[in-house]
Every structure is written in C-alpha cells, then in structure tokens.
Amino acid sequence: MPGHSFQLLFHILQSEQSILSRTDQKAYTLLSILGVFMVFFIVYYRLLFHNVFIVGMLVVYFGAAFITIWNLVHTILPRFRRESVEHEEGNHRLDPTFFGGIREFPTSNEYFTYLKDMDLDQDEDRVLRLVSRQVHSLALINSAKNAYLRRGVYSFIIAIGAELLMIMSTFIQKGLESLSG
C-alpha cells in the first residue's frame, strides 16, 4: 500500500483503538473503587447518627452512586443507533474493515475473496475511504465513551464526597458527645 495517507490513517486508527481500551479500563477501575467504597459505607452505616444532614447526604450519595454506575456501564457498553451508510460498492454494501461489516460475510473464504479482489495497489482511493470510515467510526465511539466516563467521574466524586461527609460528621458528633459526657 503506497502513500503516506495510509500510514497516517493507520497511526490514527491505532491511537483511537488505544484510547478505546484505556477508556474501558478507567471505567472498570472506577466501578471497582466505587464498589469498595460502598462496602466501606455499609460497614459504617450502622454507626451513623440519623439526622437531617445524614438523610440529605444519603439521598445525594445513592443518587450520585446510581448515576455513576449508569454512566460507567454506558462507557463500557455504549449504545449507538444504526446509520444508513451508502457504500460505493454497488450492491455489495459490506464494510470489510469493521467487525459489523466483517460478520456480514457468510464465510471466512468469502471475506478473503472480497479482500483479494479489492486490488489495493490500483484502487487506493477506495481502500483509503474504507479505512477512513473505520477511523471515523472509532472516533465517534471514543467521543461517546469519553462523555459517559467524564459524567461518571463527576458523579463518582459527588458520591464519595457525600459518603465521606456523612462519616466525618458522625465522627465529629461522636467526638463532641465524648467530650461533653
């Protein structure tokens, strides 16, 4: 495959795939940390003094924790609507560079034959268009995943902050009781 265009597109494709992987890893890590903090909260829940502040923080905590889980699950498993893409391939509307198009080939031999018939040296524009379509698709996926991850991080911070405020207020109140009693 001659040309610097292919090298650039493959570099961008590799970068987008790396971002995709790192975003998923961050989401898994945040879900794990949230789980640890929830267990920590369950242990200390029985020690909390129940007052208006604690009840308000409980609402904030559970709301933010739910929103965090929702956003992080959507980071890992984003949902997209199907777009009708017009391919220049005539009546063969398959995209041989993306898993959705690859799985549409009934057998691996038909996929191999399709790739072999593409004549990469003579039809550079067509190949460039196929690869650029895949890069664009991955960029759209990364954009959505990063938006979910960002919202998940913000709600995670709110949940953990509410949890720590509840625990801190309980320890302060118990400390004040021990000083006065």
TAPEJO-V578180 format. One record per residue. N is the residue number from 1. RES is the residue in one letter. SS is DSSP state (a for helix, b for strand, c for the rest). NEAR is the number of other ideal C-beta (glycine too) atoms within 12 Angstrom. D_CENTER is the distance of its C-alpha to the mean C-alpha in whole Angstrom. Layout:
BEGIN
N | RES | SS | NEAR | D_CENTER
N | RES | SS | NEAR | D_CENTER
END
This chain:
BEGIN
1 | M | c | 21 | 33
2 | P | c | 12 | 35
3 | G | c | 16 | 33
4 | H | a | 12 | 31
5 | S | a | 19 | 29
6 | F | a | 23 | 28
7 | Q | a | 15 | 27
8 | L | a | 17 | 25
9 | L | a | 28 | 23
10 | F | a | 22 | 22
11 | H | a | 16 | 22
12 | I | a | 22 | 19
13 | L | a | 27 | 17
14 | Q | a | 18 | 17
15 | S | a | 18 | 16
16 | E | a | 28 | 13
17 | Q | a | 22 | 12
18 | S | a | 16 | 13
19 | I | a | 23 | 10
20 | L | a | 29 | 8
21 | S | a | 19 | 9
22 | R | a | 19 | 9
23 | T | a | 33 | 5
24 | D | a | 27 | 5
25 | Q | a | 19 | 8
26 | K | a | 26 | 8
27 | A | a | 34 | 6
28 | Y | a | 21 | 9
29 | T | a | 21 | 12
30 | L | a | 34 | 11
31 | L | a | 29 | 12
32 | S | a | 17 | 15
33 | I | a | 24 | 16
34 | L | a | 35 | 16
35 | G | a | 20 | 18
36 | V | a | 17 | 20
37 | F | a | 28 | 21
38 | M | a | 25 | 21
39 | V | a | 14 | 24
40 | F | a | 20 | 26
41 | F | a | 29 | 26
42 | I | a | 17 | 27
43 | V | a | 14 | 30
44 | Y | a | 23 | 31
45 | Y | a | 21 | 31
46 | R | c | 10 | 34
47 | L | c | 18 | 36
48 | L | c | 27 | 34
49 | F | c | 24 | 37
50 | H | c | 17 | 37
51 | N | c | 15 | 37
52 | V | a | 11 | 36
53 | F | a | 20 | 34
54 | I | a | 27 | 32
55 | V | a | 17 | 32
56 | G | a | 17 | 30
57 | M | a | 32 | 28
58 | L | a | 25 | 27
59 | V | a | 18 | 26
60 | V | a | 25 | 24
61 | Y | a | 36 | 22
62 | F | a | 24 | 21
63 | G | a | 18 | 20
64 | A | a | 31 | 18
65 | A | a | 34 | 17
66 | F | a | 21 | 16
67 | I | a | 26 | 14
68 | T | a | 38 | 12
69 | I | a | 27 | 12
70 | W | a | 23 | 11
71 | N | a | 35 | 8
72 | L | a | 37 | 6
73 | V | a | 24 | 7
74 | H | a | 28 | 6
75 | T | a | 37 | 2
76 | I | a | 27 | 4
77 | L | c | 17 | 7
78 | P | c | 25 | 7
79 | R | c | 13 | 10
80 | F | c | 15 | 13
81 | R | c | 8 | 16
82 | R | c | 8 | 19
83 | E | c | 12 | 20
84 | S | c | 7 | 24
85 | V | c | 19 | 24
86 | E | c | 12 | 28
87 | H | c | 20 | 28
88 | E | c | 15 | 32
89 | E | c | 21 | 32
90 | G | c | 9 | 35
91 | N | c | 8 | 34
92 | H | c | 19 | 32
93 | R | c | 16 | 29
94 | L | c | 26 | 26
95 | D | c | 31 | 24
96 | P | c | 33 | 25
97 | T | c | 29 | 22
98 | F | c | 25 | 19
99 | F | a | 16 | 18
100 | G | a | 20 | 19
101 | G | a | 23 | 22
102 | I | a | 21 | 23
103 | R | c | 15 | 23
104 | E | c | 19 | 25
105 | F | c | 21 | 28
106 | P | c | 12 | 30
107 | T | c | 12 | 31
108 | S | a | 13 | 30
109 | N | a | 11 | 34
110 | E | a | 18 | 33
111 | Y | a | 23 | 30
112 | F | a | 14 | 32
113 | T | a | 15 | 35
114 | Y | a | 24 | 33
115 | L | a | 21 | 31
116 | K | a | 12 | 35
117 | D | a | 16 | 36
118 | M | c | 26 | 34
119 | D | c | 14 | 36
120 | L | c | 20 | 34
121 | D | c | 13 | 37
122 | Q | c | 12 | 38
123 | D | c | 17 | 35
124 | E | a | 21 | 33
125 | D | a | 18 | 32
126 | R | a | 25 | 31
127 | V | a | 27 | 29
128 | L | a | 25 | 28
129 | R | a | 25 | 26
130 | L | a | 33 | 25
131 | V | a | 33 | 23
132 | S | a | 26 | 22
133 | R | a | 29 | 21
134 | Q | a | 30 | 18
135 | V | a | 30 | 17
136 | H | a | 23 | 17
137 | S | a | 28 | 15
138 | L | a | 31 | 12
139 | A | a | 22 | 12
140 | L | a | 21 | 12
141 | I | a | 31 | 9
142 | N | a | 28 | 8
143 | S | a | 21 | 9
144 | A | a | 25 | 7
145 | K | a | 34 | 4
146 | N | a | 26 | 6
147 | A | a | 19 | 8
148 | Y | a | 32 | 6
149 | L | a | 34 | 6
150 | R | a | 23 | 9
151 | R | a | 26 | 11
152 | G | a | 36 | 10
153 | V | a | 28 | 11
154 | Y | a | 20 | 14
155 | S | a | 31 | 15
156 | F | a | 37 | 15
157 | I | a | 24 | 17
158 | I | a | 27 | 19
159 | A | a | 39 | 19
160 | I | a | 28 | 20
161 | G | a | 21 | 23
162 | A | a | 31 | 24
163 | E | a | 36 | 25
164 | L | a | 21 | 26
165 | L | a | 24 | 29
166 | M | a | 34 | 30
167 | I | a | 28 | 31
168 | M | a | 20 | 32
169 | S | a | 27 | 34
170 | T | a | 26 | 35
171 | F | a | 18 | 37
172 | I | a | 19 | 38
173 | Q | a | 21 | 40
174 | K | a | 18 | 41
175 | G | a | 14 | 42
176 | L | a | 13 | 44
177 | E | a | 12 | 46
178 | S | a | 10 | 47
179 | L | a | 9 | 49
180 | S | a | 8 | 50
181 | G | c | 7 | 51
END
